[in-house]
Amino acid sequence: MIRVGVFGGSGYAGGELLRYLLGHPDVDLRFVTSRSSAGTPIAAQLPNLAGFTSLAFTDPLQADVRVVDAAFMALEHNASQDVVPALLAANPALKIVDLAGDFRTPDPAGYERCYGRVHSAAGLLPRFVYGFTEAARDRVRGAQLVANPGCFATSLLLGLWPLKEAGLLAGTVAATGITGSTGAGVKLTETTHHPHRATNVRAYKALAHQHMLEVHHFLGTTDSQLLFVPQSGPFARGIFTTFVFPGLDAAALGRAYAEAYRDAPFVKVVKGSPELRLVQDTPFGIVGWDGRADAACGFAAIDNLAKGAATQAIQNFNLMCGLAEQAGLRHAGGFV
């Protein structure tokens, strides 16, 4: 059994991590931290976990990483960089999967531009492997430190990375992605308030989303080559991203997707549009393709809390620890 701790377990992504980790056959969950809920039983804060754990949330200052082999960081952006150095000082062999944006690129200047603060642990940036699992499986396997991709970044890379691999990523690509309200986190804001969201769609951070920093770094693209507009949608979970590829034969796009994800246990390829409902509450992503000989469309559907966060983190954890990639993650979604 691999001893595991979770930092930041009371948010949406942290709660999703716990749901899967508590059913993982190779995980011994030792502690879960929450500054705001320290001392509260986990099942009181997350009633869906009643009967699955008797643990209470721990104050992060009292969490002892010397008693665990691996830690998941599910803290808000800009927070894990202030915590990770102390964890590694206390346990130099500790394996870490960070779900926040703090360690996704070795570019402290870009980080400051996109996240609004000077990076406090820039020396650690080159040590982190970027964990877009389907493309980085060999690098993640056996790694000590992994930065989990962002949710929008995951959906974008699912649709774009196969083109890079096939030598077809050229010219200007336009993409839109619509996300559920859980993507904004557990704290209530005006844009996640139900009356504002339930029957509404709005764009935000047009051509300026912070996840583009990691997407461009991974793909080697620029702002002028990849134009992305995120949107907020009237549902809780999921991301549906649409790509337009002028001049690309749709059949070639389909072949590139099929080849890239031939052996990917958590990515399905379909002709036509995926359905978001079929990936909600699952660790799977669905990639689709359609179009004509002179222009193609791609589609990517994921659950932002699962494939876009927690279950991709567990995929990476499994590989880091020498486990089967699918361990603890064989979970089909509902049909309706």
C-alpha positions as CSV (number, residue, x, y, z in Angstrom):
1,M,0.0,0.0,0.0
2,I,1.2,3.5,-0.9
3,R,0.8,6.0,1.9
4,V,-0.8,9.2,0.6
5,G,-1.6,12.7,1.9
6,V,-3.8,15.3,0.3
7,F,-3.3,19.0,0.8
8,G,-6.5,21.0,0.2
9,G,-9.2,18.3,0.3
10,S,-12.3,20.4,1.0
11,G,-12.7,22.0,-2.5
12,Y,-14.2,20.5,-5.6
13,A,-11.0,19.0,-7.0
14,G,-9.9,17.9,-3.6
15,G,-13.2,16.2,-2.9
16,E,-13.0,14.4,-6.3
17,L,-9.5,13.2,-5.5
18,L,-10.8,11.8,-2.2
19,R,-13.7,10.0,-3.8
20,Y,-11.3,8.1,-6.1
21,L,-8.5,7.6,-3.7
22,L,-10.8,6.1,-1.1
23,G,-11.6,3.3,-3.6
24,H,-8.1,2.9,-4.8
25,P,-6.8,-0.6,-4.1
26,D,-3.2,0.5,-3.6
27,V,-3.7,3.7,-1.5
28,D,-3.5,4.1,2.2
29,L,-4.9,7.6,2.8
30,R,-3.1,9.0,5.9
31,F,-4.2,12.7,6.1
32,V,-6.2,15.3,4.3
33,T,-5.6,19.0,5.1
34,S,-8.0,22.0,5.1
35,R,-7.2,25.2,6.7
36,S,-10.9,26.3,6.9
37,S,-12.2,22.9,8.0
38,A,-9.5,21.5,10.3
39,G,-10.9,19.2,12.9
40,T,-14.1,18.6,11.0
41,P,-14.8,15.0,9.9
42,I,-14.4,14.7,6.2
43,A,-17.8,13.0,5.8
44,A,-19.4,16.0,7.5
45,Q,-18.0,18.4,4.9
46,L,-18.3,15.9,2.0
47,P,-21.4,13.8,2.9
48,N,-21.0,11.7,-0.3
49,L,-18.0,10.1,1.5
50,A,-20.0,9.0,4.6
51,G,-19.1,5.4,5.4
52,F,-15.9,5.5,3.3
53,T,-13.6,7.3,5.8
54,S,-13.5,8.2,9.5
55,L,-10.7,10.8,9.0
56,A,-11.1,14.4,9.9
57,F,-9.4,17.3,8.1
58,T,-6.0,18.2,9.4
59,D,-4.5,21.7,9.7
60,P,-1.9,21.9,7.0
61,L,0.7,23.0,9.5
62,Q,0.3,19.8,11.4
63,A,0.5,17.4,8.5
64,D,3.6,15.3,8.7
65,V,4.8,14.3,5.2
66,R,7.4,12.0,6.8
67,V,4.6,9.4,7.2
68,V,3.6,9.3,3.5
69,D,5.1,8.3,0.3
70,A,3.2,10.7,-2.0
71,A,1.2,13.9,-1.7
72,F,-1.4,15.5,-3.9
73,M,-1.6,19.3,-3.9
74,A,-5.1,20.5,-4.5
75,L,-4.6,24.0,-3.3
76,E,-5.6,27.2,-5.1
77,H,-3.2,28.7,-7.7
78,N,-0.2,30.5,-6.2
79,A,-0.3,28.5,-3.0
80,S,1.6,25.2,-3.6
81,Q,4.8,27.0,-4.5
82,D,5.0,28.3,-0.9
83,V,4.4,24.8,0.5
84,V,6.2,22.3,-1.7
85,P,9.8,23.4,-0.8
86,A,9.1,22.7,2.9
87,L,7.5,19.3,2.1
88,L,10.6,18.3,0.1
89,A,12.9,19.5,2.9
90,A,11.0,17.3,5.4
91,N,10.8,14.3,3.0
92,P,13.3,14.5,0.1
93,A,11.9,11.4,-1.5
94,L,8.3,12.5,-1.4
95,K,6.4,12.1,-4.7
96,I,4.2,15.1,-5.4
97,V,1.4,15.7,-7.9
98,D,0.4,19.3,-8.0
99,L,-3.0,20.1,-9.4
100,A,-2.5,23.9,-9.5
101,G,-0.8,26.0,-12.1
102,D,2.3,26.7,-10.0
103,F,4.8,24.3,-11.7
104,R,3.4,23.6,-15.2
105,T,6.1,25.4,-17.2
106,P,9.8,26.3,-16.5
107,D,8.9,29.9,-17.2
108,P,8.8,32.2,-14.1
109,A,8.3,35.3,-16.2
110,G,5.4,33.8,-18.0
111,Y,4.0,32.6,-14.7
112,E,4.1,36.1,-13.2
113,R,2.4,37.5,-16.3
114,C,-0.4,34.9,-16.2
115,Y,-0.9,34.4,-12.5
116,G,0.0,37.8,-11.1
117,R,2.8,37.0,-8.7
118,V,6.6,36.4,-8.7
119,H,7.2,32.7,-8.4
120,S,8.6,31.9,-4.9
121,A,10.1,28.5,-5.9
122,A,11.4,29.1,-9.4
123,G,14.3,26.8,-8.7
124,L,12.0,23.8,-8.6
125,L,10.3,24.5,-11.9
126,P,12.7,22.4,-14.1
127,R,12.3,19.4,-11.8
128,F,8.6,19.0,-12.5
129,V,7.3,16.9,-15.3
130,Y,4.2,18.2,-17.1
131,G,1.7,15.5,-16.7
132,F,-0.4,15.4,-19.8
133,T,-0.5,11.7,-19.4
134,E,-1.3,10.6,-22.9
135,A,1.8,12.4,-24.3
136,A,4.1,12.2,-21.4
137,R,3.5,8.7,-20.1
138,D,7.2,7.7,-20.4
139,R,8.4,10.8,-18.6
140,V,5.8,10.5,-15.8
141,R,6.6,6.9,-15.2
142,G,9.0,6.9,-12.2
143,A,9.0,10.7,-11.9
144,Q,9.1,12.3,-8.4
145,L,7.4,15.6,-9.2
146,V,4.5,16.1,-11.6
147,A,2.5,19.2,-12.5
148,N,-1.0,18.2,-13.5
149,P,-2.4,20.1,-16.5
150,G,-5.2,22.6,-16.1
151,C,-8.7,21.6,-17.1
152,F,-8.9,23.8,-20.2
153,A,-5.4,22.9,-21.1
154,T,-6.3,19.2,-20.9
155,S,-9.2,19.7,-23.3
156,L,-7.1,21.8,-25.7
157,L,-4.2,19.3,-25.7
158,L,-6.5,16.4,-26.3
159,G,-7.6,18.0,-29.6
160,L,-4.3,19.5,-30.6
161,W,-1.4,17.2,-29.5
162,P,-2.2,14.5,-32.1
163,L,-1.9,17.1,-34.9
164,K,1.6,18.1,-33.6
165,E,2.6,14.4,-33.5
166,A,1.4,13.9,-37.1
167,G,3.0,17.1,-38.4
168,L,-0.4,18.6,-39.2
169,L,-0.5,21.5,-36.7
170,A,0.0,24.5,-39.0
171,G,-1.5,27.9,-39.7
172,T,-4.0,29.5,-37.4
173,V,-6.3,27.3,-35.3
174,A,-9.4,28.7,-33.5
175,A,-11.0,27.1,-30.5
176,T,-13.8,27.7,-28.1
177,G,-14.4,25.8,-24.9
178,I,-17.5,25.9,-22.6
179,T,-17.0,24.9,-19.0
180,G,-19.2,24.1,-16.0
181,S,-19.5,26.2,-12.9
182,T,-17.3,23.9,-10.8
183,G,-14.4,25.2,-12.8
184,A,-14.6,28.4,-10.8
185,G,-14.0,26.7,-7.5
186,V,-16.1,26.1,-4.4
187,K,-16.2,29.7,-3.2
188,L,-19.4,31.5,-4.4
189,T,-18.8,34.3,-7.0
190,E,-21.2,36.4,-9.0
191,T,-20.5,34.3,-12.2
192,T,-21.2,31.0,-10.4
193,H,-24.4,32.2,-8.7
194,H,-27.2,30.0,-10.0
195,P,-29.6,32.7,-11.3
196,H,-26.7,34.1,-13.3
197,R,-25.5,30.8,-14.7
198,A,-28.4,28.4,-15.0
199,T,-29.8,29.7,-18.3
200,N,-26.8,31.7,-19.5
201,V,-23.7,31.4,-21.6
202,R,-21.0,34.1,-21.5
203,A,-17.4,34.4,-22.8
204,Y,-14.6,35.5,-20.5
205,K,-10.8,36.0,-20.7
206,A,-11.1,36.0,-24.5
207,L,-7.7,35.2,-26.1
208,A,-6.1,35.6,-22.7
209,H,-6.8,32.5,-20.5
210,Q,-3.9,31.6,-18.2
211,H,-3.9,28.0,-19.3
212,M,-2.5,29.1,-22.7
213,L,0.9,29.5,-21.0
214,E,1.2,25.8,-20.6
215,V,-0.5,24.9,-23.9
216,H,1.9,27.1,-25.9
217,H,4.9,25.8,-24.0
218,F,3.8,22.1,-24.6
219,L,2.9,22.5,-28.2
220,G,5.5,25.2,-29.2
221,T,2.7,27.5,-30.5
222,T,2.2,31.2,-30.1
223,D,-0.8,33.5,-29.4
224,S,-1.1,34.2,-33.1
225,Q,-1.2,30.5,-34.0
226,L,-3.8,29.4,-31.5
227,L,-6.8,31.6,-30.7
228,F,-8.9,30.4,-27.8
229,V,-12.1,31.8,-26.3
230,P,-13.4,30.2,-23.1
231,Q,-17.0,30.3,-22.1
232,S,-19.1,29.6,-19.0
233,G,-22.0,27.3,-19.4
234,P,-25.2,26.4,-17.5
235,F,-24.1,23.1,-16.0
236,A,-21.9,22.1,-13.1
237,R,-19.4,19.6,-14.5
238,G,-17.6,19.3,-17.8
239,I,-15.8,21.1,-20.6
240,F,-16.7,20.8,-24.3
241,T,-14.1,22.3,-26.7
242,T,-14.5,22.8,-30.4
243,F,-11.6,23.3,-32.8
244,V,-11.6,24.6,-36.4
245,F,-8.8,23.6,-38.7
246,P,-8.9,25.5,-42.1
247,G,-7.3,23.6,-44.9
248,L,-7.1,20.2,-43.1
249,D,-8.7,17.1,-44.5
250,A,-11.2,15.8,-41.9
251,A,-10.2,12.2,-42.7
252,A,-6.6,13.0,-41.9
253,L,-7.7,14.5,-38.6
254,G,-9.6,11.4,-37.7
255,R,-6.5,9.2,-38.6
256,A,-4.3,11.4,-36.4
257,Y,-6.7,11.1,-33.4
258,A,-7.0,7.3,-33.9
259,E,-3.2,6.9,-34.0
260,A,-2.5,9.1,-31.0
261,Y,-5.0,7.5,-28.7
262,R,-4.8,3.9,-30.0
263,D,-3.5,2.7,-26.6
264,A,-4.9,5.4,-24.4
265,P,-7.2,3.7,-21.8
266,F,-9.0,7.0,-20.9
267,V,-9.5,8.6,-24.3
268,K,-12.1,7.5,-26.8
269,V,-12.2,8.6,-30.4
270,V,-15.5,9.0,-32.3
271,K,-16.6,10.3,-35.7
272,G,-18.8,13.4,-35.2
273,S,-19.5,15.2,-32.0
274,P,-18.9,13.7,-28.5
275,E,-21.6,14.1,-25.9
276,L,-20.6,15.9,-22.7
277,R,-23.1,13.8,-20.5
278,L,-21.1,10.6,-21.3
279,V,-17.9,11.9,-19.7
280,Q,-19.4,13.7,-16.7
281,D,-18.5,12.0,-13.5
282,T,-16.0,9.8,-15.3
283,P,-12.2,9.7,-15.8
284,F,-12.6,9.6,-19.6
285,G,-12.2,12.1,-22.4
286,I,-13.9,11.7,-25.8
287,V,-12.3,13.2,-28.9
288,G,-14.3,13.6,-32.1
289,W,-13.8,14.8,-35.6
290,D,-15.9,15.9,-38.6
291,G,-15.8,18.2,-41.6
292,R,-14.7,18.2,-45.2
293,A,-11.6,17.6,-47.4
294,D,-10.7,21.3,-47.2
295,A,-11.6,22.0,-43.5
296,A,-12.0,20.0,-40.4
297,C,-13.5,20.3,-36.9
298,G,-12.3,18.6,-33.8
299,F,-14.1,18.2,-30.5
300,A,-13.0,17.3,-27.0
301,A,-15.3,16.5,-24.1
302,I,-14.0,15.9,-20.5
303,D,-15.2,16.3,-16.9
304,N,-13.2,19.2,-15.6
305,L,-13.0,17.8,-12.1
306,A,-12.0,14.3,-13.3
307,K,-10.0,14.0,-16.5
308,G,-9.3,17.8,-16.2
309,A,-8.1,17.5,-12.6
310,A,-8.4,14.6,-10.1
311,T,-8.4,11.4,-12.2
312,Q,-5.6,12.7,-14.5
313,A,-3.7,13.3,-11.3
314,I,-4.3,9.7,-10.2
315,Q,-3.3,8.4,-13.6
316,N,0.0,10.2,-13.1
317,F,0.3,9.0,-9.6
318,N,-0.2,5.4,-10.7
319,L,2.6,5.7,-13.3
320,M,4.9,7.5,-10.8
321,C,4.5,4.7,-8.3
322,G,4.8,1.8,-10.8
323,L,1.1,0.9,-10.6
324,A,-1.2,0.0,-13.5
325,E,-2.4,3.3,-15.1
326,Q,-6.0,2.4,-14.6
327,A,-5.7,1.4,-11.0
328,G,-8.6,2.9,-9.0
329,L,-10.1,4.6,-12.1
330,R,-12.3,2.0,-13.8
331,H,-15.5,4.0,-13.4
332,A,-18.2,4.2,-16.1
333,G,-20.5,7.1,-16.2
334,G,-24.3,7.1,-16.3
335,F,-26.3,6.9,-19.5
336,V,-28.7,9.7,-18.4
